[in-house]
Amino acid sequence: MPHNTFLRRTISHKRNLCILVLGVLLGLVLFKAGAASTNTVTTTVIQMNIPAAKSSKTNAVSLVTRSPDVEATPEDLRPFQLVLPKGRLLGDWFGLIPLLDTNGITPNVTFVSDVAGNPVGGKSQGVTHADNLGINLQFDLQKLVGLDGASFLASASERSGNSLSSQYVGNVFTIQQVYGGETFKIIDLAYKQKLFHDRVEFQAGRIAAGDDFLVSPYNWLFMQNGFCGNPVGIFFNAPGMSAYPNATWGTTLKVKPTPRTYVLAGVYNGDPTIRADDHHGMDLSMNGPIFLMAEAGYQRNGLQGDTGLIGNYRVGAWYDNSSYQDYQTVGFGTPTGSQRGNWGLYTLVDQVLIAFGDRSRNSGLGVTASALVSPNQNISQLPYFFTAGVVARGFLEARPYDLAGFGVLYGEFSDALREAQEREQVFDPTIAPQYNETVLELTYRFYFRQSSIFFQPDLQYIIKPGGTGNIDNALVLGFQIGFNF
């Protein structure tokens, strides 16, 4: 397809998607306004009953009220965080945003493009781009129907572009974090309920495990997919693991025994075939197998009144009941065997080391690291995976929201897989044993227009692309650009 034709179609699809979402938003507002005008008595009763329910210790509605110790800390008093509320490029959408907010609807429309090329190394030299248009709709069910502590999330994505990793470099860990699933997809359709003064949080519907587990705000800075979102090692060993822009049927339960700690558990439909692009996120089957995750976390100095440096510490485990190829049976010229079920452990930490200025600046330098282990090398493709990084924000007083980061990731392939590849190499010389791959990334993000736009030059160096040693190390130069409309 000619490039100009492809570009016109891509722009047309994105425009049509935005028009559809705006139409839905206006329809919801008009519907609620109409309902309010025709059900004045009912609405008045709900509004009158809410304060009474909150003041009653025995009324069921009081279970979802909030207590002062878990209220959100005012922005100017927060410890250093990497994720801040963003401004909107289009302001209040010509008055639509306040109208939607009054009716309990919070829309978010973003566009991110990753452009990258490898002037040195890899299979060959080239440049590609990958794009993601994301749309989120958050529904506050307290405002909409009077259900306190409840919300509903609907989201969609449209992706386009090509992968520098697969086309030119030949490495394993994808260079552009928004590449994958190049089509329109419905993602989240999820109900969330907070209970017992926000100490308990229940979620069910079409959700992605990577939105809740194994995630640190530090990782969202990086363009390399090995960091961004979730440390990518888990996806090589757990086909049931899901992440944006893919979701599956699932439910999670989060309990906060204390304001500084939490325990999180999730159960998911682990069928990876529902992610196929031709389903557009709407394969609603529940064929399994089951995928389970559990995580416990502790936060230092994250509450209002704390004066120390914020840190987050997480440990977790997963189990995937999929059928796995047994590498020990591969390469003998006979049918390969399989094993049922795999598991792994992980830890993920981030800790601020230096604060820049007083707490109102919300700036500083911190470190992050992760370690993922899936010990059964007979079925785990990548049994060991590690990341480490240094991230800073606000070290230039004139640019308080800019971010800078340097990260390193390392993945080691299974001994059993490598031995199987060596056996297969006897019959097929094109097969090369895999050992390990390492990526170094240096990046800087500039924010503009109240953080509604960012531009991010990025440099990556890929050591042993593909893990084989047969491809020259690659230097990657590129950038990310993003808009929050």
Phi, psi and omega in degrees: 000130178304145183301319182296320178295316178300316181296318180297319180294319179299313179297319179297316179299315182293320178297316180296322179296315179297319179297319179299315181296316179299322177297318178297317180299313180297321178297319179295318179297314179296322178297314181293322178296319178295320179295322180295323183286334182261352181230048185301319183295314181299314181298319180296320179297316179299314182295326180286330185277337186298311180299320180297319180296321181292332182275352183265129178285338187258343181288137183301328182295333182293346180293339184255010177284162184257146177256154187300328186286349178244011175294151179297133178290137177307145187302322184284354178248002182290147167293171181304123174229155181266344180251117179241156173302138183259149171285167179251132181299325180262019178062230182266022179056045177057040177091356182286324183299310178299323179295317178294318181298320177301328181264011173084023182237125178242108178268154175214124180235123182230155173222128180231135176232133176249118178246129184209150176214157180242095179291341182224135172082183183084187179290319178200174183259143179186176180225137176222167173229152174223137187231152174220122169259118183244137178230124177240140173233115179256124182253119175275105186285347171294312180290325185281314186227007177081017180265102187291142177075007185249147177211164178222134181244130172234135181215158179212161181216147168230126183241153178208167177114192183222162185261123174295324182300309185283326185277322189235322187271315181085020180268172187268316185272113192301129184291322184255116188290342179263011176273140176129127181075056186284076176192180174278134180220137164281133184248269185277138166218083196228137175259134178233137180229127175258138185225165173051058178058040179067015178280338181234137181224122181245139181221141180207149178135211176270107186223166177244131181300326182292349176282339186242329184250150172055050183223136176230139178299337179298324187289340184290347179291323194281149178275330179292127184293341176297332175265307197296134182086277178223146171307121198285349183304327183297329184289340178282338185247345184231089179298341178279351178291135182236150179203160178311131009261035179242140177226165180212170176295134180191170176214143178230153175226123180241129181236134178251095179300325175223165179300342183257355185231158175209157171231131186231134177225146181217146177233131187224155167284111188269023181283110182287345184289342180290350180277355183307138185300327183287351175275340180055033178077008186246020169282105187264016180291160178228064184274350182075189008284174182281143175232129185238143173221150175215143183211144173235141184221154178223135179242130176264133170058040179253003183259159178300132182098343176292145181244351182276186182270134187287143176211148179234133183229125185227143170228147183204172179212157178218156174220130179239121183271024178290167173267127185246143172292134178270110184297335181292345181257004185266141171094013180254003182076016178236163178304138182279151178265178181215163174231149179259122172092140176214160182213166179199166179234156177207160170222146183215124183228152167214141185211128174285134179254326183223130173262137177261109179076194182281174187295337181294339179282337178054045185226154178170186178240132181223168178239154177219152179202153175217153175220126181237131182229130173231093200289341182281093186288347177291338182229350180267121181290322185228079187292339181228129180214134184223146171225153174208145181202161174236129183228139180223147174223139172079018179286344170260113187298331180286343180229076190290342184257351180297152181236146174226146181206150172227128183224154177228135173228151184217130176234133181246128183279159185295139174298319181293322176296316181296319178295322177295319179295324177295322177292319180292331182298333178300323182264339182221097184297344180285345179279129182241133177297141180257137182246292181198161175224140180232142178230134171246137180224134175236129187212155178217131182247121175265131175254143180224159175051061178055041176068015178279345177229139169228149174231131192223094171298145187215139177231130176231148175232119185260118179259124182059062180304134182080351178081001188263333188084001180270351180245135181298143174307143188242135170263127182241126175244137180188194178201157168249145171224137184221150180228133171251104185282000000 
